[in-house]
Amino acid sequence: SLCPLMASPKLLHLHCCREYTLVAYQKLHFGRAPNIPSSARFDHSSISGHHCHFIWTPNCTIQLVDTSTNGTFVNDERVLKHQPVTLHDGDVVRIGRQADLQFRVCLGTQPAIPPV
């Protein structure tokens, strides 16, 4: 692990239970462009080709950068385009206007899926 006491951070898709594991220093892109990996490609008109990306930084934070037209939201607040936002454990990121494209940030400090 890049950071002591921290498991690899993940994004948990809240509507299909898919997990996206972040790799140190590598951007994880979400969007609908053909060069986006299929698991992170979402075909909807409110999703830009290169909508946003996440990165696990050398100082042990997870940052989100919005590069979209229709916005990226953290806990229902729109983030500023091209301005890195530090994410925290439990934050919910929504891309575009799609209610079903929501992802919970899991930094390894609490269970990814809340108990029923």
C-alpha positions as CSV (number, residue, x, y, z in Angstrom):
1,S,0.0,0.0,0.0
2,L,1.2,3.5,-0.8
3,C,0.2,4.9,2.6
4,P,0.8,3.1,5.8
5,L,-2.5,2.1,7.6
6,M,-4.5,2.7,4.5
7,A,-5.9,0.0,2.2
8,S,-6.2,0.7,-1.5
9,P,-9.0,3.2,-1.8
10,K,-12.1,2.3,-3.8
11,L,-15.2,3.8,-5.4
12,L,-18.3,1.7,-4.9
13,H,-21.0,2.1,-7.5
14,L,-24.2,2.5,-5.3
15,H,-26.6,1.0,-7.9
16,C,-24.8,-2.0,-9.3
17,C,-22.2,-2.9,-6.5
18,R,-19.2,-2.6,-8.8
19,E,-16.0,-1.5,-7.1
20,Y,-13.3,0.6,-8.7
21,T,-9.9,0.3,-7.0
22,L,-7.6,3.2,-7.3
23,V,-3.9,2.6,-8.1
24,A,-1.3,5.0,-6.7
25,Y,-0.5,7.9,-9.0
26,Q,-2.8,6.6,-11.8
27,K,-5.8,8.5,-13.0
28,L,-9.1,6.6,-13.0
29,H,-11.2,8.3,-15.7
30,F,-15.0,8.2,-16.0
31,G,-16.8,9.2,-19.2
32,R,-18.3,8.0,-22.4
33,A,-15.5,8.4,-24.9
34,P,-14.3,5.2,-26.7
35,N,-10.9,5.3,-25.0
36,I,-12.4,5.2,-21.5
37,P,-12.2,1.6,-20.2
38,S,-15.6,-0.2,-20.6
39,S,-16.1,-0.6,-16.9
40,A,-15.9,3.2,-16.4
41,R,-17.7,4.2,-19.6
42,F,-21.3,5.3,-19.2
43,D,-23.4,5.9,-22.3
44,H,-25.7,8.8,-21.3
45,S,-26.2,12.2,-22.8
46,S,-25.4,14.0,-19.5
47,I,-22.0,12.3,-19.3
48,S,-19.1,14.0,-21.1
49,G,-16.5,12.1,-23.1
50,H,-13.9,12.6,-20.4
51,H,-16.3,13.5,-17.6
52,C,-14.0,13.4,-14.5
53,H,-11.1,11.6,-13.0
54,F,-9.9,10.4,-9.6
55,I,-6.3,10.1,-8.5
56,W,-4.6,8.7,-5.3
57,T,-1.9,11.3,-4.7
58,P,1.5,10.9,-3.2
59,N,0.3,12.7,0.0
60,C,-2.3,9.9,0.6
61,T,-5.4,11.8,-0.5
62,I,-7.9,11.0,-3.1
63,Q,-8.7,13.9,-5.5
64,L,-11.5,14.3,-8.0
65,V,-11.2,16.6,-11.0
66,D,-14.3,17.5,-13.0
67,T,-13.7,18.0,-16.7
68,S,-17.3,17.9,-17.8
69,T,-20.1,20.0,-19.3
70,N,-22.9,18.8,-17.0
71,G,-21.0,18.7,-13.8
72,T,-19.8,16.3,-11.1
73,F,-21.2,16.5,-7.6
74,V,-19.8,15.6,-4.2
75,N,-22.5,15.1,-1.5
76,D,-25.0,16.8,-3.9
77,E,-22.8,19.9,-4.3
78,R,-21.4,20.7,-7.7
79,V,-17.6,20.9,-7.8
80,L,-15.7,23.6,-9.8
81,K,-14.5,22.5,-13.2
82,H,-10.7,21.7,-13.3
83,Q,-10.3,22.4,-9.6
84,P,-9.1,19.3,-7.6
85,V,-11.3,18.4,-4.7
86,T,-10.1,16.2,-1.9
87,L,-12.5,13.4,-1.1
88,H,-13.2,11.8,2.3
89,D,-14.3,8.4,3.4
90,G,-18.0,8.1,2.9
91,D,-18.4,10.9,0.4
92,V,-20.8,10.3,-2.5
93,V,-19.8,11.4,-5.9
94,R,-22.4,11.7,-8.7
95,I,-21.5,12.2,-12.3
96,G,-23.8,14.2,-14.6
97,R,-27.5,14.3,-14.0
98,Q,-27.9,10.6,-13.5
99,A,-29.2,9.6,-10.1
100,D,-27.9,6.0,-10.7
101,L,-24.3,7.1,-11.4
102,Q,-23.3,7.6,-7.7
103,F,-20.2,6.3,-6.1
104,R,-19.2,6.1,-2.4
105,V,-15.6,6.8,-1.5
106,C,-14.1,4.0,0.6
107,L,-10.7,4.7,2.0
108,G,-10.5,1.5,4.0
109,T,-11.4,3.0,7.3
110,Q,-15.0,1.7,7.3
111,P,-16.9,-1.0,5.5
112,A,-17.6,-0.4,1.8
113,I,-21.1,-1.6,2.1
114,P,-23.1,-0.4,5.1
115,P,-24.7,-3.1,7.3
116,V,-28.3,-3.9,6.6
